[in-house]
Amino acid sequence: MRILHIIPYFYPAWAYGGTCRAAWELARALVRHGQQAVVLTTDALDAQQRVGPAFEVVEGVEIHRAANISNRLAWSRLFLPLGFRSHLYAEVARADVVHLHEFRSYQNAVALPIIEQQRKPFVVTPQGSLPRIMGRYALKAVYDRLYGQRILRKAARLHALDDMESRQYIALGVAPARIAIRPNGIDPAELQALPDPDAFRTRHGIAAQTPIVLFLARVNRIKGVDFLVQSFALVHKQMPQALLVIVGPDDGYLGEVQRQVHALGIADHVRFIGYLDGIEKLAAYRAASVYVLPSTYDIFGITLLEALACGTPVIATAGVGFADFMRQNNLGAVVKFGDTQALQTEIAAVLQRPLPELAARSAAGRQYVLENFAWDNIARNWLQVYADCAVN
């Protein structure tokens, strides 16, 4: 089966977050299952750089990149690739199924009439972008009238990461039978040989006994890092030796967070590391005493899976889709967004937990994630979704 993926950013544009990583992991897992995975994307890499070449094959995945008119606009999530439409006709014609990643994008708007004209079945993966949040409300409303409603109506299957996203579809009038729930996952092979937790501390001059509270995500308002900073200020009063480590690229909110840290008088106890990936990212998880994802809204929360797979205790807010899995399987604590006292209490509880209990919980969390969220298993389930679409 030949599956065409259309997405604004792709390997190795990890700075754009979990959507990019999930699309890459799915595509290469499909190749391992004997399928053809073709990707039409742009040359977006991060805030400063573009990625090339225009065409390459990586681990069996065919990647076609069109150059964005402006890399700065691309980092602001306005992707306008040159020559994208002309390449679409041939690739859609060759595909058995088309997979649209994200919901509102120039790429989807251009692809939709071509997919309809050629009568190709397609799947949509919004990755949390269904609600009209994070600004541009009027533009999103116009897009939905012109394209979004057609996408929802014409898609052969609508992909939800979890029950939260499934409910969002249903609220928009989608029949439950058309929704396929499939989570994001992790690659167990990358998490078998974990880095030494002391390596991260040594590189960044952090003492061995210092408790580390880790935030690892884009520094964006929706990720709730300001809520975590406010809560950490309370933790610091109780545990002055604790350190808050903020890892991730600036997504328009770093300056505000830095001002908040100075206003609270905790600048000496907060470390801004910047963007990390690969072994460096895993080392940050390993060094952390607890990982916190304090988002106002996060449809899944892949970093929680990564942290658990590294044996790190986790805390999330109720606005994170993975929070339901955490509650049901006793994987970590869940707090209401904005309740600084509750978050302070949960952080302190983890930092004060006896080491034997902490080790047992960490091992259980790691085992659960490795057994239940491997990409090869998730891709196998995706094959049935694609097959159903191709038949219908």
C-alpha positions in Angstrom: 0.0 0.0 0.0 1.3 3.5 -0.9 0.4 6.1 1.8 0.9 9.8 1.0 1.5 12.0 4.1 0.9 15.7 3.8 2.3 17.8 6.6 3.8 21.4 6.9 7.0 20.2 8.6 8.8 16.8 8.9 12.0 15.1 9.8 14.2 16.5 11.2 12.2 19.6 12.2 11.8 18.5 15.8 11.7 22.1 17.0 8.1 22.2 15.8 7.0 19.7 18.4 5.3 16.4 18.8 3.3 16.5 15.6 6.5 16.4 13.5 7.9 13.5 15.6 4.7 11.5 15.5 4.4 11.7 11.7 8.0 10.6 11.3 7.7 7.7 13.6 4.5 6.5 12.0 5.9 6.8 8.5 9.1 4.8 9.2 7.1 2.2 11.2 4.9 1.8 8.2 8.0 1.1 6.0 9.1 -1.5 8.5 5.7 -3.2 8.0 6.3 -3.4 4.2 4.3 -0.3 3.1 5.4 2.7 1.0 5.4 5.9 2.9 5.7 9.2 0.9 5.8 12.6 2.5 5.0 16.0 0.9 6.3 18.7 3.2 8.2 22.0 3.3 11.8 23.0 4.1 10.9 24.3 7.6 13.5 23.3 10.3 13.4 25.8 13.1 13.3 29.5 13.8 16.6 30.2 12.0 17.2 27.5 9.5 15.7 25.5 6.7 16.3 21.9 5.9 17.3 20.2 2.6 17.5 18.5 0.2 14.4 18.9 -1.9 14.2 15.1 -2.1 15.7 12.3 0.0 14.9 8.8 1.2 15.5 8.3 4.9 14.9 4.8 6.4 12.8 4.0 3.4 10.6 7.1 3.7 10.4 9.2 0.6 10.5 12.9 1.6 9.7 15.7 -0.9 10.3 19.2 0.5 9.0 22.5 -1.1 10.7 25.7 -0.2 8.7 28.1 2.0 8.4 31.7 0.8 9.6 32.8 4.2 11.2 30.8 7.0 10.1 33.4 9.5 6.5 33.1 8.5 6.9 29.3 8.7 8.1 29.5 12.3 4.9 31.6 13.0 3.0 28.6 11.6 2.2 30.2 8.2 3.7 27.7 5.7 3.6 28.9 2.1 5.7 26.5 0.0 6.6 27.3 -3.6 5.5 24.7 -6.3 3.6 22.6 -3.8 0.5 22.3 -5.9 2.2 21.0 -9.0 3.8 18.1 -7.2 0.6 17.2 -5.5 -1.2 15.9 -8.7 1.3 13.2 -9.5 1.7 12.0 -5.9 -2.0 11.9 -5.1 -2.6 9.9 -8.3 0.0 7.3 -7.2 -1.3 7.0 -3.6 -3.7 4.4 -2.3 -4.6 6.6 0.8 -3.7 10.2 1.6 -3.0 11.1 5.2 -3.4 14.8 6.1 -1.6 15.9 9.3 -2.9 19.0 11.2 -6.3 20.4 10.4 -5.9 24.0 9.2 -3.0 24.4 6.8 -2.3 25.8 3.4 -1.2 22.3 2.3 -4.6 20.8 3.2 -6.5 23.6 1.5 -4.5 23.0 -1.7 -4.6 19.2 -1.5 -8.4 18.8 -0.7 -9.8 19.7 -4.2 -7.1 17.5 -5.9 -7.9 14.6 -3.6 -11.6 15.1 -4.3 -11.0 15.3 -8.1 -9.0 12.1 -8.1 -11.5 10.4 -5.7 -8.8 9.3 -3.3 -9.7 8.3 0.3 -8.0 10.4 3.0 -7.5 10.4 6.7 -7.1 13.5 8.9 -4.9 13.7 12.0 -5.5 17.2 13.6 -3.0 16.5 16.5 -5.0 18.8 18.8 -5.7 21.5 16.3 -9.5 21.1 16.0 -10.4 23.8 18.6 -10.1 27.4 17.6 -7.5 28.4 20.2 -4.1 30.2 20.3 -5.2 33.2 18.3 -6.2 33.9 14.6 -9.8 33.1 15.5 -11.3 35.0 12.6 -8.9 33.4 10.1 -9.7 29.9 11.5 -13.4 30.5 11.2 -13.0 31.5 7.5 -10.8 28.4 6.9 -13.4 26.2 8.5 -16.2 27.5 6.3 -14.1 27.1 3.1 -12.2 23.9 3.9 -12.5 22.6 7.4 -16.1 21.5 7.2 -15.5 19.8 3.9 -12.4 18.0 5.4 -14.6 16.7 8.2 -17.4 15.7 5.9 -15.3 14.0 3.2 -12.6 12.2 5.2 -12.8 8.4 5.1 -11.6 8.4 8.7 -11.0 11.0 11.3 -8.1 10.2 13.6 -8.3 11.0 17.3 -5.3 10.6 19.7 -7.5 9.9 22.7 -11.0 10.2 24.1 -10.6 14.0 24.5 -10.1 14.5 20.8 -12.9 12.0 20.0 -15.3 14.2 22.0 -14.1 17.2 20.0 -15.1 15.6 16.8 -18.5 14.5 18.1 -19.2 18.1 19.2 -18.6 19.1 15.6 -21.2 16.6 14.4 -19.0 13.7 13.4 -20.5 10.3 13.8 -18.5 8.2 16.3 -18.2 5.3 13.8 -16.0 7.5 11.6 -13.5 8.2 14.3 -10.4 6.0 14.7 -8.7 6.4 18.1 -4.9 5.7 17.9 -2.4 7.2 20.4 1.1 8.5 19.6 3.9 6.3 20.7 7.6 5.9 21.3 10.4 3.9 19.7 11.6 1.3 22.4 14.9 0.8 20.5 15.9 4.4 21.3 15.1 4.0 24.9 16.8 0.7 25.7 20.3 2.0 26.5 19.5 5.2 28.5 22.2 7.8 29.2 23.9 8.3 32.5 21.7 10.8 34.6 24.9 12.4 36.0 26.1 13.4 32.6 23.4 16.1 32.2 24.2 17.5 35.6 27.9 17.6 34.9 27.5 19.4 31.6 25.3 22.0 33.1 27.0 22.4 36.5 24.2 21.0 38.6 25.2 19.3 41.9 24.5 15.6 42.2 22.0 16.0 45.1 20.1 18.9 43.7 16.4 18.0 43.1 15.5 18.9 39.5 12.0 19.9 38.4 12.0 19.6 34.6 9.9 21.4 32.0 10.6 20.2 28.4 8.5 21.6 25.7 8.1 24.6 23.4 8.1 27.8 25.5 4.7 28.8 24.5 1.9 30.3 26.6 -0.4 27.3 26.0 2.2 25.0 27.5 1.6 26.6 30.9 5.2 27.2 31.9 4.2 30.4 33.8 1.9 28.3 35.9 4.8 25.9 36.7 7.1 28.9 37.5 4.5 30.3 40.0 4.1 26.8 41.6 7.9 26.3 41.7 8.3 29.5 43.7 6.2 27.9 46.4 8.2 24.7 46.2 11.4 26.8 46.6 10.2 28.2 49.9 9.7 24.7 51.2 12.8 23.2 49.5 15.4 25.9 48.8 17.8 23.5 47.2 15.4 22.5 44.3 16.1 23.7 40.8 13.7 24.3 38.0 15.2 23.4 34.6 13.4 24.8 31.5 14.3 23.0 28.3 12.8 23.9 24.9 12.9 26.4 22.0 11.4 29.9 22.4 7.9 29.8 20.8 7.1 33.5 21.5 6.9 33.4 25.3 10.4 33.0 26.7 10.9 36.7 27.5 7.7 36.8 29.5 8.8 33.7 31.5 12.2 35.2 32.2 10.6 38.4 33.5 8.3 36.3 35.7 11.2 34.4 37.2 13.1 37.6 38.1 9.9 39.2 39.5 9.5 36.2 41.8 13.1 36.4 43.0 14.0 32.9 42.0 16.4 33.6 39.1 19.2 31.7 40.8 17.1 28.6 41.1 15.8 28.5 37.5 18.0 27.3 34.6 17.0 28.0 30.9 18.8 25.3 28.8 17.2 25.9 25.4 16.4 23.3 22.8 17.7 19.7 23.2 17.1 16.6 21.2 18.3 13.0 20.9 20.6 11.7 23.6 20.7 15.2 25.2 17.0 15.2 25.7 16.9 11.7 27.2 19.7 12.8 29.5 17.6 15.7 30.7 14.7 13.3 31.5 17.1 10.9 33.3 18.6 13.7 35.4 15.2 15.1 36.5 13.6 14.2 39.8 10.2 14.9 38.3 8.9 16.0 34.9 6.0 18.4 34.7 3.8 19.1 31.7 1.6 22.1 32.9 -0.3 22.8 29.7 -3.6 24.7 29.5 -4.4 22.4 26.6 -2.3 19.5 25.1 -4.2 16.9 23.1 -1.8 14.1 24.0 1.5 15.0 25.7 4.2 12.8 24.0 6.8 14.2 26.4 5.0 12.4 29.3 5.5 9.1 27.5 9.2 9.9 26.9 9.7 10.8 30.6 8.0 7.7 31.8 10.0 5.6 29.4 13.2 7.1 31.0 12.0 6.1 34.4 11.1 9.7 35.5 8.1 10.5 37.7 5.5 12.7 35.9 2.9 15.3 36.7 0.4 16.7 34.2 -2.6 19.0 34.2 -6.1 17.9 33.5 -6.0 19.7 30.1 -3.5 17.1 28.8 -5.1 14.2 26.9 -2.7 11.6 28.3 -3.9 12.6 31.8 -6.7 10.0 31.5 -4.2 7.2 30.9 -2.2 8.4 33.9 -5.3 8.3 36.2 -6.5 5.0 34.9 -3.1 3.3 35.3 -1.6 5.1 38.3 1.3 6.5 36.1 1.5 10.0 37.8 -0.3 12.9 39.4 -2.8 15.1 37.6 -3.7 18.6 38.8 -6.1 21.3 37.7 -4.5 24.0 35.6 -3.9 27.1 37.6 -4.1 25.5 41.1 -0.6 26.4 42.2 -1.0 25.0 45.6 -2.0 21.6 44.2 1.0 21.5 41.8 3.4 22.6 44.6 2.0 19.8 46.8 2.5 17.1 44.1 6.0 18.3 43.2 7.0 18.3 46.8 5.5 14.8 47.3 7.6 13.4 44.5 10.8 15.1 45.7 10.3 13.8 49.2 9.2 10.2 48.3 11.4 7.4 49.7 13.9 6.1 47.2 12.7 2.5 47.2 9.1 3.6 46.5 10.3 6.0 43.8 12.4 3.3 42.1 9.4 0.9 42.1 7.0 3.4 40.6 9.6 4.5 38.0 10.2 0.9 36.8 6.5 0.3 36.6 5.9 3.4 34.5 8.7 2.6 32.2 7.5 -0.9 31.6 3.9 0.2 31.0 5.0 2.7 28.3 7.4 0.3 26.5 4.8 -2.4 26.4 1.8 -0.3 25.4 3.0 2.5 23.2 5.6 1.1 20.8 5.3 2.6 17.4 5.5 -0.8 15.6 2.3 -1.9 17.4 0.6 1.4 16.7 1.5 1.3 13.0 0.1 -2.2 12.8 -3.2 -0.9 14.0 -3.0 2.0 11.5 -2.7 -0.5 8.6 -6.3 -1.6 9.3 -7.5 2.0 9.2 -5.8 2.5 5.9 -7.1 -0.8 4.5 -10.7 0.2 5.5 -10.3 3.5 3.8 -9.0 2.0 0.6 -11.8 -0.5 0.4 -14.5 2.2 1.0 
